[in-house]
Amino acid sequence: MTYIQERGSTHVYHVNRMSKEEMDHMISLCVHEQPAYCVAACPFKADTKEMLFYAAKGNFKKALAIYEKITPFPMILCNGCTAPCEEKCRLCELGDGISIREVERAIVRYGEPGKRSSVFRIRKKKKAVIFGSGLFPLFLVGELEKKMYPATIYCQEKDYEAYIAAAAPELLESDRKNEVKRLSSMDLSFEFGCSLDLPFIRAKMKEADVVCASEEVAKKLAPEETADAEIMLREQAEIVSGPVRSVMDAAFAAKRAALTVDLLVQNLSPHSNRGSEGAVTTRLYTNMEGMKGSKKIPCSIDGYSKEEAVEEAKRCIQCHCDECMKSCVYLSEYKKHPGLLAREIYNNTQIIMGDHQMNKPMNSCSLCGQCTVTCPNGFDMSQVCKSARENMVSTDKMPLAPHEFALMDMLFSNSEAFLCRTQPGYETCRYVFFPGCQAGAIAPDVVTEAYEDLCRRTEGGVALMLGCCGAISEWAGRYEMTEKANEQLKQELAKLGDPIIIAGCPSCMKQLKESLGVRVTGIWEILKEIGLPAQAKGLEIPVAIHDACGARGDARTQDIIRELLADMGCTVVNTEYSRDLSPCCGYGGLTSYANKEMADKMTEKCLERSDAPYITYCMACRDRFVREGRESRHILELLYGTNAVNMPDISEKRYNRLVLKEKLLKNIWNEELTMEKKDYTVAYTEDAINMMDERMILKSDVERVLSDYRENQEAIFDEETKELVTRSRLGNVTFWVRFVETEDGYLVRRAYSHRMNIMKRVGQ
C-alpha cells in the first residue's frame, strides 16, 4: 500500500498560487454589500433601508439615530428633502413605492434623540469662524461641531430661535423649538446681534484658522470671486462659502464644505482625497420574482401617525441580494455572503504561523459551481475555495487529514483496482469505456453489463479502463497528484491508440476533458445514438431528476438524460433548482470527508425538492440519496435492468472494485487474478462495522493491524471486557483495534484511529 506523506513543516514555503489582485477581482463581483437603490440615490448616503427596518419594528429611537448620522438638523432636512430615493424604490415597478420622506418625518417627530456622548470627543486645535445666517451656515455649524472644531458664529439674530427661523422660516413652532434645543446643546460659541460690517468681520477673521461665511457675507469680502461649487471655497480669498437654492443643496454643500475645512487645516489640497460624494450607482441585484405590489398608506397634511408610519415602513422589502445563499447550503450554514467569506478565506491562506481557522470552511465547499449560475454576476465560490486549497498545499500549510482517505482511495483505484485492456481481438480501439471509480464501487454489475453492451453494439472496438479520473486530487488542491494521475491516464490511453473516451460519470467527463484535452463523450450519448438496451425499463411511478454537478452548463447531457427516461416510459416531475441550478449531493469537492455534517445537510437540501424517487446519472449522488432513505436509481440501472449494491460501506466499495477487476479479467480476457487469502478469519460485530464506516476505517486497515499483532503479539488485555487492544501505525494514522480471539481467528468489536504517533520506550 502506498501512503501519502504528511506536510513537512510550517516553515517550508513555496509560491503562492493565488494573487491578491485575482481575489480582489473575484470579491468585487459579489454585490451583497452594494447599497440598496434608495440608499444609492441619496446624496447624503442615508441608510434608508436600515432606517425603515427599525421603523417597521416601531423602534423610532434607533431609526432616528440612523437619520441623525447624516444631518445635525433632521427636522429641517426631512421637511425640505426632495426624496430622490422614492423614485428608485423597486416597489415602483409593481405599484406604489415607499413614502420614504413621510416615514422620515414621522421618525424625526416621534423618535427620541440619542444622548450626546463626550467619550472620545476631543476638540481640535484649529479654530473656525462662521459669519452670517441661513441654511448653509446653519448646516455647516452642525457639521463642524460633529468634527469637534472650536467654532464661533457671528450673526445679526438675537438668539438661537431667531437663528433657526432665519434658516427655516417654514418650520412649525414645535419643530422649530426642537431644532433650537439641538442647536443650543451643541459645543459652539455664538455671538448674537453682531453688525457684520467689514471692519468687524476682518478683525474677527484674524482670530481664526478657517473662515466660513454665508453667501451674503462672502460677497462683501470677495465681490469679484465666486465659490467653486465642488469644494464650496473661494480659493483666492480663502473663504468657505457657496450659493444654495434649497434645503437639500444647503445640507449637501455643508458636508462638502466641512470636508474642505478638514483638508485646509491639514494643508492639503481641497480638490484631492474627497472620496465619493453625492449619489452613487449601485450594482445591487434584487430578485422581484413572486413579489406583489401594494398601495402606500394614505398620508394627511399633518403627516403619518406613529402607527401609520410603522405600517408604511413594513412595506419595504429590504432590497438585498442573496440568490446564492438561498440555494447553497454551504453559504447559508456559514451565514456569510461570498464576498466576505472569500476575503476571510484568502486572509487565511496568507497566515504564516498560527491557527488557520478558515481551513474547514474552505474545505467544506462542494466546488459544484451552483453559485456561478444563481449569482447575477457569476461569482464563483468554488474557484475561490479550490484556489485557496491549492495555495495552502503549495505553501505546505494544508493538513492532509481532511482529504487523506479520499486521496488514498484514488491511489487505490489507480493501482490495485486499476485495469486497462483493449477489447479482445483489437490491438487498438476507437473507444474506451471509463465508468468511473464510484460506479465500480457501488454498481459493479452495471459496469459489466454496460461494457459488454458497448462491445456488442459499437464499431471499432471498445477498450475498458477502470480507475479514477483525478477529480479527487483536483478537488483536494493536490495539483501534483493530479498531474501524476493525468500522466498515468495519458500513457494508458496512448497504449490503446488514443481512443474516444466514453465516460459513465459526468464529473469524470468534465475532468478528463479539462485535464487531458481529449475527446470525451457520455455513455448516455452513445446509447441515444445506438438505441436503448433490450432490457431497459423505466419506473412505473413518477420520478424526479437530480442533475449532477459535473453536467452544470452541459445542456446536451441534461437533455439526453431526459430523452432516455422518456424513451423508457418514465414520467418526470419538474422540480425547483434543476438542470444548471441543481445543488450538490454533498460528495463533490470532498465535502463528505472534510465536513460530514455539512454534506448531510446538502443531501437533505437535494431531497427537499420532491417526494418522488430520484433518478441520477452520478453514482455518488445515487449512493448518498439511498443512505438518506430515499429510493434512488442511477439511469444505467434502469437502462440495463441491474441494480447497484444497496449502501455498500467503505470497505465493500474497495472490495467491489477488486472483484469487478477480477471477474472482468477472467470472463473477458481469460486472465486469472489471484486475491490473497488468509489462513484465519476476521469477523466484525455490527457495531464495529458501523463505527468503522463512520470513522472511515477500512477492513484492510484493521486486518493489517491484526497481522502486525500476529507477528509481535503486542496487545493490552482489558480485564473488564475481556478484550485485547492492539495498535499499528499505518502511514500517517495510528489504528487501534479491540477484539477477541476465536477458534478460526478474530472477532473485531471496536476500531478507532488518531494521527498521534505512539512512541515505544526501549529498555524499560
N, C-alpha and C positions, 0 to 999 in steps of 0.2 A: 504494500500500500504506500502510495506517495503522499507525504504530508506537506502542507504549506508552511513556510517559515513565517513566524510572527514578526512584526515590525522590529527593526533593530534597536533604535534608540530615539528618544525625543530630541536628541541633539543632532540628528542627521537630517539635513535639509537638501532638497533638490529644487527644481524650478517650479514656481507657481504656475498652474495651468489655467488660472482664471484671473484676468486683469480687472482692476478697479473700473476702468472705462467700460468694459463689457458689462460689468454688474450694474453700473450706473445707468447704462442704456436700457437694460432689462427692467430695472426698477422704475424708470421713467414711463414705461408702458402701463403700469398699474395706475388707474385713475381713482382708486378708492379714496385717496386723500385730497382729490381735487375739490375745490369749493362748490357748494350747491349753486344752482343757477341764480337764485335770488341773492346769495352772498356775493357771487362774482359781479353782479350788476351794481352793487352798492359801492359808491366811490370811497366810502369810509371803511369798507370791508367788515361791516357789521355781521356778526354770526347770527343771521336771521333764523336759520334753521334751528340752531340751539335755543334761541330765544323763544321760538314758537313751541319747541319741545317742552320747555318748562311752563310756558303759559298754558299749554294744553293740560298740564298736571295741576294747574291752579297755583303754581309756585311763582307768584309775581315778583317776589323779592329777588329770587335767583335770575329771573328774566330781566329785571331792571338792572341788576349788576352787570349783565352782559351788554346791555344797551349803554350803560354809563362808561364802558371801556372806550367807546368811540367818540363821546362828546361830554364836555363838562356841564352842558346845559340841555338835558334831554327833552324837556318840555318845549323849549324854543325850537329845537331841531325837528322834533316829530310834528309840530304844528306847521312848519314850513317845508317839510320834506315832500318832494315831488314823487317819491316812491318809484324809482326806476326798476326796483326789484319786482314789482307786481306784474309787469308785462312779461317778465321772464319766467314766471311761475309755470311749471309744467302742467298744472291743472287747467290752465287756459286752453290747452289742446282738447280737453274733454268737457269743459263747461266753464264755470266761474273760477278764476284764480283766487288765492287767499287775499283778503283785505288786510295786507300786512301793515299799512300805515295806521289803520284804525286799531288794530291789535296793539301796535306800539304805543299809541296814545293811551290805551287802557292800561298797559303795563306801567307807563310813567305815572299815570294818575293813581292807580291802585297799589303799585309796588312800594315797598318800604326801602328808602335809600339805605345803603350799607354804611356802616361806621367807617370813618376815615382813620386808617391805622398810621401811626407815626413811626412804627418799627421799620428800620432800614431806609427811612426817608431822610436823606442827608442833603441839606441845601447846598447848591452850587456856589462857587465863589464869584463868578461873573454876574454882574448886575444888569438888569434891563429896565428901561423906562417905556411907558406907553402913553402917548398923548392922544386925547380925544375920546369920543364915544361912538357908539354904533355897533352894528352886528360884528364886523370884522375885529375891532378892538376887544369886544366882549369875549368872543370865542378864543382870540389869541391870549387874552388874560388867563382863561381857563387852561389852555394848552401849556402855557409856560409854567403855571402853578403845578401842573401834573409833573413837569420835568424838574421841579424844585428850584426854579430860578428865583432869586430875590428880585421882585418886581415892584415898581412904584407906578401907580396910574394917576395921571394928572388929567382932570376933566372939569368941565364947567358945571355939571349937575351938582345938586346939593346933597344927595345921599345915594345909597345903594338902589333904592326903589326907582329913583329918577334915572339912574344909570341904566337899569334894566328896561325901563319904559322907553328910553331914547333908542334902544336897540330893537325892542319888540313891542311896539305900542298896541298890537292886536291881541296880546295875551289877556285871558280872563284874569280878573283880580286875584282869584285863588291861585291860579297858575303862576302869576307874577310874584306873589308872596313866597311861593315855594322856591322859585329861582333866586329871589332875593336872599332867602335863607341859605341856599347853596353858595352864592357869591360871598356873603358875609362870613361864612365859615372857612373860606379859603385863606391860606397863609400869604396874604397880599397886603400891600400898603397903599391906601387910597388918599389922594389929596383932592377933596371936593371943592367946588366953587372957584377954580383957577381961571385966570383971564385968558390964558393960552395965546398971548401975543408973542411976537417973535423974540423980543429980548428975554422974556420969561422962559420960553422954550429953549433957546440957545444956552441959557445959563444952566438949566437942568440937564441938558444933553451932556455937559462936561462931567457930570457925576456918574454916568452910566457907561457900561462896556458895549451895550447894544441898544439902538434906538428904534422903537416901533411907533407907528402913528396911524391914525385914521387917514383916509384919502384926503379929507379936507385939510388937515394939518400938514400932510406931506406936500400938498400943492403949495402951501405957503413957504415951506422950507426949500423945495426944489421945483419951482414952477415950470422949468423947461425940460424936466426929465419925467418919464413915465416908468412905472414899475414893470419889471419882467414878470408876466403872469405865471411862468413856470416856477419861479423861486420866490415871488412876492417881495422883490427887492429893487429899490432904486440904487444901483450899484455905485454910481459916482458919489451920490450924497450919503451912501451907506445907511439908508433908512428902510426898514422893513415895513412895507405897506402894499396896498393894491386895491383896485376898484372891485366892488362886489355888486351884484344885481339882485341877489336873493339870499334867503337863509342858507340854502344848500351851498351856494357859491361862497358865502362868508365862512361857513363851518369848514369847508374843504380848503379854502385859502388859508385859514388859520392854521390848519395842520401843516400845510406846505411851509408857511412862514415859520412855524415853530421848529421845523427841521432845518430851515435856513439858519435860524439863530444857533442851533446846535453846531452847525458846520462853521459858522463865523467865529464863534468863541474858541474853536479849536484851530483857527487859522487855516481852514480847509476851504476849497472852492465850493461855493453854494450850488454849483452845477453838477458836482460829482457825488457818488455814494448816496444817491437818493432812493435807491431801491425801486420797488413797484408802487407807484402812486395812482390812485383812482381805480375805476372799474377795470376788471380783467376779463379775459376769455377763459372759460372753463372747458376742460375736456371730459368732464364727468358724463357717465352714461347711466341713465335710469330707465329700466325696463318698465314701460307703461302697459304692457300686455295684461289684460284681465282687470285693469283698474277702471272704475266708473266715475264719471263726472258728477258734480253736485253744485247746488246753488249756495252762494255766500249768505251768511246770516245778515238779514237787513239791519242797517245802522241808522239811528236817529241823528238829528243835528248835534245833539249833545254827546254823541259817540256811543261806544258799546258799554253796556253794564259789565261788571266783572264776569258774570255767568255767560253773557253773550260772547265776550272775548275768549273765554275758555272754549266754547263750542266752535267758534271760528278757527281757533288755533288747532283744534283737533282735526280739522280738515286737511292739515298739512300732511303730506305723505313722506316727509323726511327724506328727500331725494338722496340716494346713495347708490353705489354700485357694489353689489355682492353676488354677481352672476356666478362667479367661480365657487364662492363659498356655499351657495345654495345647493350645489350638486356634488361638491367634493367633501368627502368625509375627513380627509387629511386636514384641509384648511379649516373646516368648521370645528374640528376637535381641538386644534391649537388656537382657535379664536383669534386668528391674525390674518389680515389681508396679505396677499402675495408680496406686495412691495415691502412691507415691514418684515415679514418672515424671511424674504430673500436677503435683506440687509443684515439681519441678525445671523443668518447662515454664513454670509460672506465674512462678517467680522469673526465668526467662529473659526474660519479657515486661516485667519491671519494671526491667531493667538500662538505665540511661540512656546510659552510654558504655561502650566496651569490646566485647569479643567476646561474641556471643550463641551460646554453644556448643550450645544445645538447638534451634537453628533446624532442623537436619537431622532430629533426632528428631520434632519437631512436624510437619514436612512429610512424614515417612515413613509416617505413619498413613494407611491407605486410607479412613478415615471410613466403614467399612462397617457399623458397629453390631453386629457379631457379639458383642462383649464384653457388650453390654447384655442379650443373651439367655443367654449362658453364665454371667454373674455372678449369684449368687443375689440380689443387691441392685440389679441393673440399672445397675452403674457404666458410664457412657458415656464411654469414652476418645475417641470421635470428637468429642463435643461439646467436650471439653477442648481437643483439638488444633485444631478448627475455630475456637473462640473465641480461642485463642491466635494463630492466623494473622490473624484479623480485628483483634485487638488490636495485633499487630505492624504490620499495614498501616495502621491508624488512627493510630498514633504515628509512622509513617514510618520504621520500623526494620526492615521486612521487605524483603530484597533481591528484586529482580524475577527474577533468574536462574533459580531452581528451576522456576518456572512460566511463564516468558515464552513458550516455544514453544507450550505448550498454550493460553495466552491468545490468542496471535496466531492460532492455528488456529481458535479460537472466533470471533474477529473476521472471519476469512476466511469461515467458514461463514455468518455473518450479514451478509456484504457481497457479495463476488464470487460466492460459491456459493449465495447466498440466493435462494429462489424462493417466491412466494406467488400462487396463482391459484385461482379458483373452477373447478368442473367446467364444461366447455363447455356452454352452454345454461342456466346458472344464474347469477343475479345474486348471490344468497346461498345458502349451503349449510347443510344440517343437520349435516354432519360436516366435519372437516378431518383429513386423514391427516398425521401428524407422525412420520416414520420415525426421525428422529434423525440426527445428523451422522455417527456411526460406520457406520450402515447404508449411507448413501450413499457413504462412503469405501471400504467393504470389499465390499459386495454391491449395487452399483447396479442390476443386472438384477433382483434380488429386489425392490427397491423399486418398480421399474417394473411388474413382474408383480402385486405386491400392490395397488398403486394402481389399476391397470386392473380388477382383480377387484372391488375395493370399489366402483368406479364402476358396474360392471355389476350387482352384486347387492345394493346397498343403496338405499333410497328416500330422497329429499330432497336428493340431491346430495352429493358428497364433494369438498371442496377439497383442495389439496395445499400443504403448507408444508415446504420444505427449509431447515433451519437448525439452530442449537444452542439447546437449552433454557435455557442459562445455568448448568448444573451445574458447568462448568469454572471459571468465576469464583467461583461459590459455594464450591467446594472450595478454591480458592486464597485465600479470605478477602478477595477484591477485591469487597466489597459494592457499591461504587459502579458497577463494571462490570456486576454482576448487575442492579442497578436499571435501568441503561440497556437491558440486554437484555430485561428484563421489560417496559419501556415500549415497546420496538420490537414485541415479540410482541403486546402488548395492542392496539396500533394496527392491526397487520395482522389480528388476529382480528376487530376491530371492522369492518374493511372487508368481511370475509367474512360478517358477520351474527352474530358471536359463536357459532360452531358448537361442537358437542361435539368434543373432540379425540380422535382415535384414535391412540394412541401405539404406536410399534413397538418401544419400548425401556422397560423398567421404571424405569430411572433417570430418563428423560425424564418418564415418567408421574408419578413421585413429585415431581420438581422442579416440573413445571407445576402440579400440584395445590397444592403448598405455596406457591409464589411468586406464582401468578396467581389462585388461588382459583377456578379454572374447573372445569367438569365434564370429566373425562378418563377414558377407558376404554382398555383394551388391545386391540390388533387380535386377540389370541387370544380375547377375549370375544366380539367380533363374529363371528369365524369359528365359534366354538362355537354361536352362535345361528343363523347362516345356513347352516352346513354346510361341510364341507371342500371346497376347490377340487378340480376333477376330476382334476388331475394329482398330488394329494397321495399320497405313498408313503413308508412308514417303512423303516428299515434292516432287513435280514433277520437280523441278529445282535443279541444283547442290547446295550442301551445304558445308560449312566449319565446321570442328570440333574444338571446343575450349576445350582442356583438362584441367580439374580442378587441382588446386594446390594440393588438397588432394590426387590426384592419381599419383603425381610425384613419379617415381620409381615403380609404380604398373602396369607393362606391361600387366598383365592379364586383369585388368579392362579396360585399354586403348584398348586392342584387342577386348574384348567383345562388347564394345560400337560400334566399327566399324562393327563388325559382325551383331549386331542387326540392324544397319542402312542399311547394305547391304540386310539383310533379308526383310526389309520393302521397298526395291527398291530404296533407296537413292543413288545418285551419289555424292561421297565425293571428294572435291577439296583439293589437298595437299597444305599445307601452310608452310611457314617458321616458325620456332620456334613452333613446335607442340610436342605432347607427353611430354617427360620429360623436354623439352626446353620451354614449354608453359609459357607465362608470366601471372602474376596475374591480375585479372579484376579490382582490387582496393578495394575489400571488405575484403580480407584476412588481418589478422594482425590488423584489425580495422583501417586501413589507412583512410577509408572514413569518420571516425569520428574524427580522430586526425589531418588530413591534407586533406581536401576535394579537394583542387587544385591538389595535388599530385595524389590522387585517380582518378580524372577525366583524368589526363594525362596517367595513367596506362590503363584506359579503352580505350582511344584513341589508345594507342600502340597496344592493343589487336586487335582492329578493322582495323588496317592498313594492316593486312596480307591478307585480301580478301574482295571483294565486295559482296560475296555470303552471304545468310542467315547463321547465326551461330547456330549450334546445340551444346548445352552444357549438362552436366549431374550434374551441380551445379546450384541450383535455384538462388543463389545470383548473379552468373555470368549472367544468363539469364536476371535478372532484370536490372542489370547495363547496359547491351548492349541495351536493349529496350529503356532505358532512354536516350541513346545517338542517338536514331532514327534508330537503325539497327534492321531489322527483326531477331528475335532470338526465339528459342524454346528449352525447356528442353526435353530431349529424352522421358521422361514419358508422355509429352503432345502428342507426336506422337504415342506412344505405346497405349495410352488409348483414343485417339481421343478427348481429352478435353483440352481446352486452359486455361492458367493461367490468373489471373486478370491483366489487362493492366496497368502497372505502379501504383500500389497502393501507397498512401502516408503512412507516418509512423503510423498515427492513424488507417488507414484502415488495415494495416498489423496486428495490435493488434486486431482489431475488427474481422478480418477474422479468427484468431486463436480461439477466443472465440466462434464465430458462428460455426466453424468446430467442436469444442468440444461439443457444444450444440446439433448440428444435429446428430453427431455420437451417443451420449448418448441416444437420443430419438429414432433414427431409428434402431440402432443395439441392444442396451441394454435396451430399453424401460424405460429410466430414464429421468425425466424432470429436466432441469436446468433453473431456472428462472433468467433471467437477469434483473437487476434493471431498472425500468422505472421512468422517472421524470414526474412531473405534469406541466412541462413547456418545451418549445423547445429552442434549441440553434442553430442558423444558422450562417453561415460563408460566407463572401464575397470571391470571387475567389482570390483576393489579399491576404486576410488573410490566406487562405489555402496554397498558395504558400510560403508565408512568414514563416508560421509555419513549413512546411516541410523543408525549407531551414535551419531554426534555430533549428530544432529538438524539436519542442514544440508540445506535443500531445493534441488532443481534450480533453482528460480526464484531462490534466493539466489545460486547460482553464476552463473547466466545474467545476473543483474543486475551482478555483479562484472565479467563479461566484456564486458557492454555498456559499462560505465564505461571499461574498458581500450580498447575500440574508439574511444572519444572522446578519451581523454587519452594513450593509448599509453605509459602508465607501467607498467613491469614490470622485474623483475630477471631476468637470464639466468644460469642455473646451468650453468657450463661442464662440470661433471662429468656431469650427467644430460641436458643439452641441453634443459632445460625452462624455460619462462617462469613467473615467480611474480608475481602481482599481487594487489592488495587493494582493498577498499572498505568504508567504514563504513556499515552499514545499520541504522538505529535505534540500539540500544544495543550492537551487536555489530560487531566488525571481522572480515570474512571474508577468508581467503586461499585462492587457487586456484593450483595447479601444473598447467600444461597445455602442450601443444604445438599449433602451428598446423598445420592440414591444408588440403587443396585446397578443401574445402567449408566449413571453419570451424575448430572446435577439438576437441581430444581432452583431456578432463579426467582427470588421473591421481591427484590428491590434492586434498583440501579440508579446511580446519580453521578454527577460529574462536576468538576470545577477546573479552573485554569491555574490553580496554585500548584506549585511543584513541591512534592514532599521529599525532603532530603533525609537520607538514612545515615545515622551516626555509625561510624565504623569503629570497632574495637570496644564498644560499650554495651 
